[in-house]
Amino acid sequence: MGKTISLLEEIKKGGYESSLFVTFNAYLPFYEDVVLRKLVSAGSRHNVLIMDQKQFALSVANDPPQFAGRHYSLVPMHSNGAFHPKVIMLLGKRKGTLFLGSHNLTLSGFGFNREITNLISFQDKDDVEAVNVIRHVWMKIETWILWQGDRLPKHLVEMVDKIASFAPWLKKEVAFKSENFSVIGSDPESPSLWQQLRDRIEGKAKRIIISGAFFDNDMNFIKEVQTQLNPHEFFVGIEPSTVQIPNKAMKLKGINFMDSSYIAAKDKDEKSQLGYLHAKSLLVETKEGTFYLASGSANPSSAAWLSDGMSGNTEMMLVRVGKEAEIAAREIGLLDIPEMPRLTATDWNLTRESWRAQKTDNMEPSFGMGIALSTDKYITFKVHLPDLPGILDCKILDHNKALQVSVKGSLIDGEYCINLLDLDKLDAFYIKFSLRKKEFLFFVHDKEQIKQHSRTGLQRRFREALNSLNAETPDIVTLIHCVDKIIFSKTEDARATASKLRAGKKGTEKDDSGSEEGLGMSIDIGETRKSKKKARIRVSDDLAYLLDTLIYHLKLDKEVERPLESLDGKGRSEEEQVGAEDDEDSGKENTHGETAANTLKLCHGKIHTLVGRMVNHLDEYKKSKISLEDVVVRLTGVLALLRHLRGCDGKVFWIKPGQTSFLHKERKKLLDAVAGSLFEGKASLLCSCNKADELSTSEDMAKLRGLLLWLGWDCGLKLNLEEPFNESHEEWSSRIKNNALLLALTQLVKEDEVTIHEAEQSIAPLCASDMDWFEWILSTGKKISKFIASPREFSMQSSIKPGDLAFHPKVLSMGVRTVLSQVSSKTTLVSFDPNKKYIAYLTDAIRIAPFEKVIHIKESLG
């Protein structure tokens, strides 16, 4: 009967960075103590287990988990019938393995039962057929997760979706439909499992062979197959001592029930060593000689095969066609079933006893089960009942279900919230409470612990390199390499999986990976993650992590440590250096000095390359080769890293006082490139604050504007209106352009709170005294806005001179510019495009006012 498959041996081969187990029921101690340990030791960091919700409740009652919600994500699934698929996916960047069959995640399913499990694996992505089968399975699982709606906390949905971060090939387009293999399964938009299989069968049926362990009460599925295919021969192989089948089945005409107790046995003496026959399969042989074999999770019952959409069981089967199906059927012994003994009267008596035992066995959990999410500050959970009380009496239990503390849960925006701020550190595994005379036990999923396991290898390397900036040997090469690889990887268009379902659930669609390595960026402004005030641009996992670390969470992230005062070459503060005897270590200090100098030189070289790539990228945008959304996210990442490195100046041993990680010439080069690309044209950032589109109003755009203000401040831009004696034309041109650039920066704010906050947080930690510069930026921005809104309030002059301010009422994207000259009927204005020396307009078409009338001189010279 086919080959014996060893899951543990496959795990030992390594190369897998994540795993996904989907099962009806599970013996959680087996998974945690055996399977999970093997997965982690073999390098699989992000592991997810999905199972039926009722079976999860029974597992918690009888064999509760010890590590779920901490070391792996456990996801209970609601189903109108039973959530019944059995799938294992082991995934890496360049390899993948799929087990799809009849096995549950139990000791019996993996060690004793007789199961049919399909093994499909590849180590070369050119094996398109294997890759496509695994992708199809992943798409089905994604669909099931989305169908859960708000029954699953958003965090658990994200943890399932994170699986694809470790296997970027998983989310690429399915190239073609294989003639030999296909996956059928429950789907909200699909017909019944039987109809999906029936549509694949061509020709008239000669013979049908079915095996299974559970049948429906009226044998409706067997009757439906017989009616629709009308085969010449129909065989059903069962094990009389264990099968769940009604006695009325023996009266069905044209159906031959065969005793398959000895299937997979070499001889009858081996029967005593065989386990429970749990395999599920359906084989069709046509009169033309074509074989169709479906094997997987579905028992021969109406709940499994005849329910449309998601109205019955949730199932998955692999269909083999042609020679592949015939070979597989022969190997596992299905073609031997017609030659096996027919069921006797004694056999039917055995089935009657099993059927009665099933009817009296109540497997319903005695309590309601759900998932709660915890952080250091709060525990939140949602109860799907109407008219919920505002305050709920709850008990926090540990992993042994022992009471730790009684607390109150407050209903906020449809979710209960338990405040942990006033409590000591708790080992919160369960939340217990009563509602409507029913007990509830919610399992607590620790968000922060799980996130640690969900980081990709690139994310981990980036984090470690970022932390190393404070060490004696900072890993600058890895840090810049990770940022470079994440930010400047190839962009590809997003692909929506399960598009019909996703289109009906706004905000649930996830990103596809872009590049072959899964580091690409896939941006879709139409579907954004909503926050209370602004939306954020949706990006790929690695880039989102980088931005979250550098932009959104860096100052609050406990894992990224940065000293608050200067350290010497030995990592000592000024206070620790007092009285230290270093004479004996003078030679070592010289070595430290050389190391510091070499590290700083390396840093300058890497930043030069990074800035150069960003400048090239901005040039590609000018040529319309990439989108503005693309530029916004990449530039934000680059600026965030450079800001962080500047924050290290004088605070780490390898950057001495007076030195800098980010040279002034590189800052100015980047700022000039930004102005030349993003301050010109219809999409100019100078008017983006006035737009109502999703990109212009996004949080990412607002933070980018704040970072650009920081860059302008870090370049030392200051308004200079005084003309020195014997000023050359080049010096004059440079001074005028710098003034124009500074005035352009004042137009980025437009009183946007996120922009202001980002600029303040960027400038103040580096030099609190220079907040006067930023206050001037805000004040001047308001005056320029007033000039644009009411130009008549500012007196126009008969003679136009260099330095005056002007704007074009019909070209608002240009913003307010500085006048260069006025010749005849035309006025020339400053251009930030290096390929254009100036912008010229008819004087009558633009609005011009003296600088000192718009912006008071006394306020301008600080």
C-alpha positions in Angstrom: 0.0 0.0 0.0 2.2 2.8 -1.3 5.2 4.1 0.6 5.3 5.0 4.2 5.7 8.8 4.7 7.6 10.1 7.7 6.8 13.7 8.5 9.6 13.9 11.0 12.2 12.7 8.5 11.0 15.4 6.0 11.3 18.1 8.7 14.9 16.9 9.5 16.0 17.7 5.9 15.8 21.4 6.8 15.5 24.4 4.5 12.1 25.2 5.9 11.5 28.5 7.6 7.8 28.2 8.3 5.1 25.6 8.7 1.3 25.5 8.4 -0.7 22.6 9.9 -4.4 22.4 9.1 -6.4 19.7 10.9 -9.8 18.7 12.2 -8.6 17.6 15.6 -5.2 17.6 17.2 -3.4 16.0 20.2 -1.7 19.2 21.2 1.0 17.5 23.4 2.1 15.5 20.4 2.4 18.6 18.3 4.2 20.6 20.9 6.5 18.0 22.4 7.4 16.2 19.2 6.5 18.0 15.9 7.1 21.6 17.0 10.4 20.8 18.7 11.6 19.2 15.4 10.4 22.1 13.4 12.2 24.7 15.5 15.4 22.7 15.7 15.4 22.3 11.9 15.1 26.1 11.5 11.3 26.7 11.1 10.7 29.9 13.1 7.1 30.8 12.2 4.7 27.9 12.8 0.9 28.0 12.6 -1.7 25.4 13.6 -5.3 25.7 12.3 -8.0 23.4 13.6 -11.8 23.0 14.1 -13.1 25.3 16.8 -15.1 22.7 18.6 -12.2 20.3 18.6 -10.0 23.0 19.9 -12.4 23.5 22.8 -12.2 19.8 23.5 -8.5 19.8 23.3 -8.3 22.7 25.8 -10.6 20.7 28.1 -8.8 17.4 27.9 -5.2 18.0 26.8 -4.6 21.8 27.0 -1.6 23.3 25.1 1.4 24.7 26.9 3.1 26.8 24.2 0.2 27.9 21.9 -0.1 31.6 21.5 3.6 32.0 22.6 5.7 29.7 20.4 3.2 29.1 17.6 -0.1 30.5 16.5 -3.1 28.4 17.1 -6.1 29.4 15.0 -9.6 27.9 15.7 -11.9 27.8 12.7 -15.7 28.1 12.6 -17.6 25.9 10.2 -21.3 25.3 9.5 -20.4 21.6 9.5 -17.0 20.4 10.6 -13.7 22.2 9.7 -12.2 19.0 8.3 -9.2 19.4 6.0 -5.9 17.8 6.7 -3.0 19.7 5.3 0.7 20.2 6.2 2.8 22.8 4.4 6.6 23.1 5.1 7.9 26.2 3.4 11.2 27.9 2.6 12.4 30.5 0.1 13.4 27.9 -2.5 11.6 24.7 -1.5 8.2 23.5 -0.4 6.5 20.3 0.8 2.8 19.6 0.9 1.1 16.7 2.8 -2.6 16.5 1.8 -4.6 13.6 3.0 -6.8 12.0 5.6 -4.5 12.3 8.6 -5.3 14.4 11.7 -2.6 15.8 13.9 -2.8 13.0 16.4 -0.7 10.1 17.5 -3.1 7.8 15.6 -3.1 9.9 12.5 0.7 10.0 12.3 1.6 6.6 13.8 -1.1 4.0 13.9 -4.0 4.6 11.5 -4.0 3.6 7.9 -4.2 6.9 6.0 -3.9 8.1 2.5 -1.7 11.1 2.3 -0.4 12.8 -0.8 3.2 14.1 -0.7 4.2 16.8 -3.1 7.5 18.6 -2.8 10.1 20.5 -4.8 13.5 22.0 -4.4 13.6 23.7 -7.7 11.0 26.4 -8.6 11.2 25.2 -12.2 9.0 22.2 -11.0 6.0 24.3 -12.0 3.5 21.5 -11.5 4.4 20.9 -7.9 4.6 24.7 -7.2 1.2 25.3 -8.6 -0.5 22.5 -6.6 1.0 24.0 -3.4 -0.1 27.5 -4.4 -3.6 26.3 -5.1 -3.8 24.8 -1.6 -2.5 28.1 -0.1 -5.2 30.0 -2.0 -7.9 27.8 -0.5 -6.6 28.2 3.0 -6.4 32.0 2.5 -10.1 31.9 1.4 -11.1 30.0 4.5 -9.3 32.5 6.7 -11.1 35.4 5.0 -14.4 33.7 5.3 -14.1 33.7 9.1 -14.6 37.4 9.1 -14.4 39.0 12.5 -14.6 35.6 14.2 -10.8 35.6 14.0 -8.8 38.5 15.5 -7.0 40.5 12.9 -3.7 39.6 14.5 -4.3 35.8 13.9 -5.2 36.5 10.2 -1.9 38.4 9.9 0.0 35.5 11.4 -1.4 33.1 8.9 -0.7 35.4 6.1 2.9 35.8 7.4 3.5 32.2 6.2 4.0 33.6 2.7 6.7 36.0 3.8 9.0 33.0 4.3 8.0 31.5 0.9 7.5 34.4 -1.6 6.9 32.0 -4.5 3.7 31.0 -2.8 1.9 34.2 -3.8 2.9 34.5 -7.4 0.4 33.8 -10.2 -0.5 30.2 -10.8 1.1 29.6 -14.2 -1.3 26.9 -15.7 -3.7 24.2 -14.9 -2.1 20.8 -14.7 -3.7 17.9 -16.5 -2.4 15.4 -14.0 -3.2 17.2 -10.6 -5.8 19.6 -9.3 -7.0 20.6 -5.9 -10.7 20.7 -5.0 -12.1 22.1 -1.8 -14.8 24.0 -0.1 -15.1 27.6 -1.2 -17.7 30.3 -0.6 -18.0 30.9 -4.4 -17.7 27.3 -5.5 -20.2 24.4 -6.0 -20.1 21.3 -3.9 -17.1 19.1 -3.8 -18.8 16.4 -5.8 -19.8 18.9 -8.5 -16.1 20.1 -8.7 -15.0 16.5 -9.2 -17.9 15.7 -11.6 -16.9 18.6 -13.8 -13.5 17.1 -14.3 -14.7 13.6 -15.3 -14.9 13.0 -19.0 -16.6 9.9 -20.5 -18.8 7.3 -19.1 -18.0 5.5 -15.8 -17.1 1.8 -16.0 -16.1 1.3 -12.4 -16.2 3.2 -9.1 -14.3 2.3 -5.9 -14.8 4.3 -2.7 -13.2 4.0 0.7 -14.0 5.8 3.9 -14.6 5.6 7.6 -17.8 7.7 8.0 -21.0 7.7 5.9 -24.1 9.8 6.2 -27.4 8.5 7.7 -29.3 8.1 4.5 -26.3 7.2 2.3 -27.2 10.2 0.1 -23.7 10.7 -1.3 -23.4 7.1 -2.5 -26.8 7.4 -4.1 -25.9 10.6 -5.8 -22.7 9.2 -7.3 -24.5 6.1 -8.5 -27.3 8.2 -10.1 -25.1 10.6 -11.8 -22.3 8.3 -13.1 -24.3 5.1 -13.4 -21.2 2.8 -13.4 -21.2 -0.8 -14.6 -19.5 -1.7 -11.2 -19.6 0.1 -7.8 -17.5 -1.0 -4.9 -17.2 0.4 -1.4 -14.3 -0.8 0.7 -14.8 -0.5 4.5 -13.5 -2.0 7.7 -16.6 -3.5 9.5 -15.2 -3.3 13.0 -14.6 0.4 12.9 -16.6 2.0 10.1 -19.5 4.3 10.8 -22.2 3.3 8.4 -26.0 2.8 8.8 -27.4 -0.8 8.4 -29.7 0.4 5.7 -26.7 0.6 3.3 -26.8 -3.2 2.9 -30.1 -2.8 1.0 -28.7 -0.5 -1.7 -28.9 -2.2 -5.1 -25.9 -2.2 -7.3 -23.5 -1.3 -4.5 -20.9 -3.9 -3.4 -19.6 -3.5 0.1 -16.3 -5.2 0.5 -14.4 -6.1 3.6 -11.2 -4.0 3.3 -9.8 -4.9 6.7 -6.7 -6.4 5.1 -5.9 -3.6 2.8 -2.2 -2.6 3.1 -1.4 -6.0 4.7 1.1 -8.3 3.1 -0.8 -11.3 4.5 -3.6 -12.0 7.0 -1.1 -12.6 9.8 -0.2 -8.9 9.6 -3.8 -7.7 10.1 -3.4 -7.6 13.9 -0.6 -5.1 13.4 -2.6 -2.7 11.2 -4.3 0.3 12.6 -7.7 1.9 12.1 -8.6 2.3 8.5 -9.1 6.0 8.2 -8.3 6.5 4.5 -10.7 8.4 2.3 -10.7 8.1 -1.5 -12.9 8.0 -4.6 -11.7 6.3 -7.7 -13.5 6.5 -11.1 -12.4 4.4 -14.1 -14.1 5.3 -17.4 -14.9 3.0 -20.3 -12.2 4.8 -22.2 -9.7 3.6 -19.6 -9.0 7.0 -17.9 -8.7 7.0 -14.1 -9.7 9.8 -11.7 -8.5 9.5 -8.1 -9.6 11.9 -5.4 -8.1 11.5 -2.0 -7.9 13.7 1.0 -10.1 14.7 4.0 -13.7 14.1 2.7 -15.5 11.0 4.0 -18.2 9.5 1.7 -21.0 11.6 3.3 -23.4 14.3 2.1 -22.0 16.9 4.6 -18.6 16.5 3.0 -19.4 16.1 -0.7 -22.8 17.6 -1.5 -22.9 20.9 0.4 -22.5 24.1 -1.7 -20.2 26.9 -0.7 -19.5 26.7 3.0 -22.8 25.4 4.0 -21.5 22.0 5.2 -18.1 20.6 6.0 -14.9 22.4 5.0 -12.9 19.8 3.0 -9.9 19.5 0.6 -9.0 16.7 -1.8 -6.3 16.2 -4.4 -7.4 14.9 -7.7 -5.1 12.8 -9.9 -5.9 12.0 -13.5 -4.8 9.4 -16.0 -1.7 7.3 -15.5 -0.8 9.2 -12.3 -4.2 8.2 -10.8 -3.9 4.6 -11.9 -0.4 4.1 -10.5 -1.4 5.7 -7.2 -4.6 3.6 -6.9 -2.6 0.4 -7.5 0.1 1.3 -5.1 -2.3 2.0 -2.2 -4.3 -1.1 -2.9 -7.6 0.5 -4.1 -7.6 -1.7 -7.2 -7.5 -4.7 -4.9 -10.8 -3.8 -3.2 -13.1 -5.5 -5.9 -11.3 -8.8 -5.2 -11.8 -8.6 -1.4 -14.5 -10.5 0.5 -18.1 -9.2 0.5 -19.5 -8.1 3.9 -21.2 -11.0 5.7 -24.2 -10.8 8.1 -21.7 -11.0 10.9 -19.9 -8.0 9.4 -23.1 -6.0 9.2 -23.8 -6.8 12.9 -20.4 -5.2 13.7 -21.3 -2.1 11.8 -24.6 -1.8 13.6 -22.9 -1.7 17.0 -20.4 0.9 15.9 -23.3 3.0 14.5 -25.2 2.9 17.8 -22.0 3.9 19.8 -21.6 6.9 17.5 -25.1 8.1 18.1 -24.7 8.0 21.9 -21.3 9.7 22.0 -21.6 13.4 22.8 -18.5 15.3 21.8 -19.9 18.8 22.3 -17.7 21.0 24.5 -19.3 22.2 27.7 -18.2 25.8 27.3 -17.9 28.5 24.7 -14.4 29.0 23.3 -12.6 31.9 21.7 -9.3 33.8 21.3 -8.1 36.8 23.3 -5.1 38.9 22.4 -2.7 40.2 25.0 0.1 42.8 25.1 2.0 44.1 28.1 -0.8 46.6 28.7 -4.1 45.0 27.7 -6.1 41.8 26.9 -8.8 42.2 24.4 -11.4 39.8 23.1 -14.7 39.8 21.2 -17.9 37.9 22.2 -20.3 37.2 19.3 -23.5 37.7 21.2 -26.1 40.5 21.0 -26.8 43.0 23.8 -23.5 42.6 25.7 -23.1 44.2 29.1 -20.7 47.2 29.4 -18.8 45.6 32.2 -17.9 41.9 32.4 -16.6 40.0 35.4 -13.6 38.0 34.3 -11.0 35.6 35.8 -7.5 35.4 34.5 -6.2 31.8 34.6 -2.7 30.4 34.1 -1.7 27.5 31.8 -3.0 25.0 34.4 -6.3 26.9 34.6 -5.6 28.1 38.1 -7.0 31.5 39.1 -4.5 34.3 39.1 -6.7 37.4 39.5 -10.3 38.5 39.1 -10.7 41.6 36.9 -13.3 43.7 35.0 -13.5 43.8 31.3 -14.9 47.0 29.7 -16.8 46.9 26.4 -15.1 49.3 24.0 -15.9 49.5 20.3 -17.5 46.0 20.3 -14.5 44.4 22.2 -13.9 43.7 25.8 -10.7 45.2 27.2 -8.9 44.2 30.4 -6.4 46.8 31.6 -3.2 45.2 32.9 -1.3 48.4 33.7 -2.1 48.2 37.4 -1.4 44.5 37.7 1.9 42.7 38.2 3.2 40.6 35.4 0.7 37.8 34.8 1.0 34.4 33.2 -2.4 34.9 31.4 -3.3 31.8 29.4 -7.1 31.9 29.7 -9.9 34.4 30.3 -12.9 32.8 32.0 -16.4 34.5 32.3 -20.1 33.7 32.3 -22.8 35.1 30.0 -26.4 34.1 29.7 -25.9 31.2 32.1 -23.1 29.8 29.9 -19.4 29.5 30.7 -16.8 30.8 28.3 -13.1 30.1 28.3 -11.0 32.3 25.9 -7.5 31.3 25.1 -5.0 34.1 25.3 -2.7 34.7 22.4 0.4 36.8 23.2 1.0 39.1 20.3 4.5 40.3 21.1 5.9 36.8 21.7 4.4 35.5 18.4 5.7 38.4 16.5 9.3 37.5 17.5 8.8 34.2 15.8 7.2 35.7 12.7 10.2 37.7 11.6 11.8 36.7 8.3 15.5 36.0 8.2 16.1 39.4 6.6 14.1 41.2 9.3 16.2 39.5 12.0 19.5 40.4 10.3 18.3 44.0 10.0 17.3 44.1 13.7 20.6 42.6 14.9 22.6 45.0 12.7 20.6 48.0 13.9 21.3 47.0 17.5 25.0 46.5 16.7 25.4 50.2 16.1 26.1 50.6 19.8 28.6 47.8 19.9 32.4 48.0 19.5 32.1 46.3 16.1 29.0 47.6 14.5 27.8 45.6 11.5 27.4 48.5 9.1 27.7 46.2 6.0 24.8 44.0 7.0 22.6 47.0 8.1 23.0 48.9 4.8 22.8 45.7 2.8 19.4 44.7 4.5 18.0 48.2 4.0 19.2 48.3 0.4 17.8 44.9 -0.4 14.4 45.6 1.2 14.0 49.1 -0.2 15.4 48.7 -3.7 14.2 45.2 -4.6 12.2 44.8 -7.8 8.6 46.0 -7.8 5.9 43.9 -9.2 2.2 44.4 -9.5 0.0 43.0 -6.8 -2.0 39.9 -7.5 -5.3 39.4 -5.7 -5.9 35.8 -4.6 -9.5 34.7 -4.1 -10.4 37.9 -5.8 -14.1 37.5 -5.8 -14.3 36.9 -2.0 -11.7 39.6 -1.3 -13.6 42.2 -3.3 -16.5 41.8 -1.0 -14.4 42.3 2.2 -12.7 45.6 2.0 -9.5 46.0 3.8 -8.8 42.2 4.1 -6.7 41.8 1.0 -3.1 41.1 1.7 0.0 42.0 -0.3 1.8 39.7 -2.7 5.5 39.5 -2.6 7.3 41.1 -5.4 10.8 39.8 -6.2 11.9 36.3 -6.5 13.3 36.5 -3.0 10.2 37.8 -1.5 11.7 41.2 -0.7 9.8 43.1 -3.3 7.4 45.9 -2.7 3.7 45.7 -3.7 1.8 48.8 -3.1 -2.0 49.3 -3.5 -3.4 52.6 -2.4 -7.0 51.4 -3.1 -6.8 48.9 -0.2 -5.1 50.5 2.8 -4.8 49.6 6.5 -7.0 52.2 8.2 -6.0 54.0 11.3 -8.1 56.5 13.2 -6.8 59.6 11.3 -4.8 58.6 8.3 -4.3 55.5 6.1 -1.0 53.9 5.6 0.4 52.7 2.3 0.2 48.9 2.1 3.6 47.4 1.5 5.3 43.9 1.6 6.1 42.4 4.9 9.8 43.1 5.0 9.4 46.7 4.0 6.5 47.2 6.4 8.7 45.8 9.2 11.6 48.1 8.2 9.3 51.2 8.2 7.6 50.2 11.4 11.0 49.8 13.1 12.6 53.0 11.8 9.6 55.3 11.5 6.7 54.2 13.6 8.1 52.3 16.6 11.8 53.1 16.8 11.7 55.5 19.7 9.5 53.2 21.7 11.0 49.9 20.8 12.7 48.3 23.7 14.8 46.0 21.5 16.6 48.9 19.8 18.9 50.4 22.4 20.8 53.6 21.9 23.0 55.2 24.6 21.9 58.7 25.8 25.5 60.0 26.2 28.8 59.8 24.5 30.9 56.6 25.0 34.6 56.1 24.6 36.2 53.3 22.7 35.6 50.9 25.5 31.9 51.7 25.7 32.3 53.8 28.9 30.3 57.0 29.7 32.1 60.2 30.7 31.3 59.4 34.4 32.8 55.9 34.1 36.0 57.3 32.5 36.8 59.5 35.6 39.7 58.0 37.5 40.1 55.1 35.0 43.7 53.9 34.6 44.3 53.4 30.9 48.0 53.7 30.5 48.5 50.0 30.2 45.8 49.9 27.5 47.2 52.7 25.4 48.1 50.3 22.6 44.6 48.9 22.7 43.2 52.4 22.5 45.1 53.0 19.3 43.6 49.8 18.0 40.2 51.0 19.0 40.9 54.3 17.3 41.8 52.6 14.1 38.7 50.4 14.3 36.5 53.4 14.8 38.1 55.3 11.9 37.7 52.3 9.6 34.1 51.7 10.7 33.2 55.4 10.0 34.9 55.3 6.6 33.0 52.1 5.8 29.8 53.8 6.9 30.5 56.8 4.7 31.1 54.5 1.7 27.9 52.5 2.2 25.8 55.6 2.7 27.3 57.1 -0.5 26.1 54.0 -2.3 22.6 54.1 -0.7 22.1 57.8 -1.5 23.3 57.2 -5.0 20.7 54.5 -5.5 18.0 56.7 -4.1 19.0 59.6 -6.4 18.9 57.2 -9.4 15.5 56.1 -8.2 14.2 59.6 -8.1 15.5 60.1 -11.6 13.6 57.0 -12.7 10.4 58.6 -11.3 11.1 61.8 -13.3 11.1 59.5 -16.4 7.8 58.0 -15.4 9.3 54.6 -15.0 8.1 54.1 -11.4 5.1 55.5 -9.5 5.0 58.2 -6.8 3.7 55.6 -4.3 6.9 53.6 -4.9 9.1 56.7 -4.4 7.3 57.8 -1.2 7.8 54.4 0.6 11.4 53.9 -0.6 12.5 57.5 0.2 10.8 57.3 3.6 12.8 54.2 4.4 16.1 55.7 3.3 15.6 59.0 5.2 14.5 57.1 8.3 17.7 55.1 8.3 19.9 58.2 7.7 18.1 60.0 10.5 18.8 57.1 12.9 22.4 57.0 12.0 22.7 60.8 12.5 21.2 60.2 15.9 24.2 58.0 16.7 26.7 60.9 16.1 28.8 61.4 19.2 26.9 58.7 21.1 28.7 55.6 19.9 32.4 54.9 20.1 33.1 54.8 16.4 31.7 58.3 15.8 33.8 60.8 17.7 32.6 64.3 18.7 32.7 66.5 15.6 32.4 63.6 13.3 29.2 62.4 11.5 27.9 59.2 10.0 26.0 61.1 7.2 28.3 63.6 5.5 27.0 67.0 4.6 27.7 66.6 0.9 25.6 63.5 0.8 22.7 65.2 2.6 22.8 68.1 0.1 23.0 65.7 -2.8 19.9 63.8 -1.6 17.9 67.0 -0.9 18.7 68.5 -4.3 17.6 65.3 -6.0 14.4 65.3 -4.0 13.7 68.9 -4.9 14.4 68.2 -8.6 12.1 65.3 -8.7 9.3 65.9 -6.2 9.0 69.6 -6.1 8.3 69.9 -9.9 5.5 68.7 -12.1 1.8 68.0 -11.5 2.5 65.6 -8.6 4.6 68.1 -6.7 4.7 67.6 -3.0 4.4 71.4 -2.6 0.7 71.1 -3.3 0.0 67.5 -2.1 -1.4 68.8 1.2 -4.3 70.3 -0.7 -5.2 67.1 -2.4 -7.8 64.7 -1.2 -6.5 61.5 -2.8 -5.5 58.6 -0.6 -1.7 58.9 -1.2 -1.6 62.6 -0.4 -3.6 62.1 2.8 -1.8 59.0 3.9 0.3 58.8 7.0 3.3 57.8 5.0 3.2 60.9 2.9 2.8 63.1 6.0 5.8 61.4 7.6 7.8 61.8 4.5 7.2 65.5 4.5 8.3 65.6 8.1 11.5 63.8 7.3 12.2 66.1 4.4 12.0 69.0 6.8 14.5 67.2 9.0 16.8 66.8 5.9 16.5 70.5 5.1 17.4 71.4 8.7 20.3 68.8 8.7 21.6 70.4 5.5 21.9 73.7 7.4 19.5 75.6 5.2 18.9 79.1 6.5 17.4 82.2 4.8 20.1 84.5 3.6 18.9 87.8 2.2 22.1 89.8 2.6 24.2 90.3 -0.6 27.9 90.1 0.2 30.4 92.6 -1.3 31.7 91.4 -4.7 29.3 88.4 -4.7 29.9 86.4 -7.9 27.1 85.3 -10.1 27.6 81.6 -9.0 27.5 82.6 -5.3 24.4 84.7 -6.0 22.7 81.8 -7.8 23.5 79.4 -5.1 22.2 81.7 -2.4 19.0 82.4 -4.2 18.4 78.7 -4.9 19.0 77.8 -1.2 16.6 80.5 -0.2 14.0 79.1 -2.7 14.6 75.6 -1.4 14.0 76.7 2.2 10.8 78.4 1.2 9.7 75.3 -0.6 10.1 73.3 2.6 7.9 75.8 4.4 5.1 74.8 2.0 5.2 71.1 3.0 3.6 71.4 6.4 0.2 73.1 5.8 -0.6 72.6 9.5 -0.6 68.8 9.1 -0.3 67.3 12.6 1.5 64.2 11.5 4.0 66.1 9.5 4.6 68.6 12.3 5.0 65.8 14.9 7.5 63.8 12.7 9.6 66.9 12.1 9.6 67.8 15.8 10.6 64.3 16.8 13.4 64.3 14.2 14.9 67.6 15.0 14.5 68.0 18.8 16.4 64.9 19.9 19.4 66.0 17.8 19.4 69.7 18.7 16.6 71.1 20.9 17.8 74.7 20.5 17.2 74.5 16.7 13.5 74.2 17.2 13.5 77.9 16.6 14.3 77.0 13.0 11.3 74.8 12.8 9.0 77.4 14.4 10.1 79.8 11.7 9.2 77.1 9.1 5.7 76.8 10.5 5.2 80.6 10.7 6.5 81.2 7.2 4.4 78.4 5.8 1.2 80.1 7.2 2.2 83.4 5.6 2.8 81.8 2.2 -0.5 80.1 2.4 -2.1 83.4 3.1 -0.4 85.0 0.1 -1.7 82.3 -2.2 -5.2 82.6 -0.8 -5.4 86.4 -0.8 -2.8 87.9 -3.1 -4.5 91.3 -3.2 -3.7 91.8 0.5 0.0 92.2 -0.5 0.9 95.3 -2.4 2.2 94.6 -5.9 5.2 96.5 -7.1 5.8 98.2 -10.4 9.4 97.0 -10.6 10.0 93.3 -10.1 13.4 92.4 -8.5 15.2 89.2 -7.8 14.1 87.5 -4.5 10.4 88.5 -4.8 7.8 85.8 -4.3 5.5 84.6 -7.1 2.9 81.9 -7.9 0.8 81.0 -10.8 -3.0 80.7 -9.9 -3.4 78.0 -12.6 -0.3 76.0 -11.8 -0.6 75.5 -8.0 1.7 72.5 -8.1 4.6 74.9 -8.6 3.9 76.5 -5.2 5.4 79.9 -4.3 8.7 80.4 -6.1 11.5 82.9 -5.9 11.9 85.5 -8.7 15.2 85.4 -10.6 14.6 88.2 -13.1 12.1 90.2 -15.1 12.7 90.8 -18.8 10.2 92.6 -21.0 6.8 90.8 -20.5 8.3 87.6 -18.9 9.4 86.8 -15.4 11.8 84.0 -14.6 11.5 81.9 -11.4 13.7 79.4 -9.7 13.6 75.9 -11.0 14.7 72.9 -8.9 15.2 70.7 -11.9 19.0 70.6 -12.6 18.2 70.4 -16.3 16.3 73.7 -16.3 18.0 76.9 -15.2 14.6 78.7 -14.6 10.9 78.7 -15.2 9.5 81.5 -17.4 5.9 82.9 -17.4 4.2 85.9 -18.7 4.3 88.5 -16.0 0.6 89.2 -16.3 -0.2 85.5 -15.7 1.4 85.3 -12.2 1.0 86.9 -8.9 4.1 88.6 -7.5 4.8 90.3 -4.2 7.9 91.7 -2.5 9.5 89.2 -0.1 9.4 91.6 2.8 5.6 92.1 2.4 4.8 88.4 2.6 7.4 87.5 5.2 8.6 90.1 7.7 12.4 90.6 7.4 13.0 90.6 11.2 11.5 87.2 11.4 13.5 85.9 8.5 17.1 86.3 9.4 17.3 83.9 12.4 
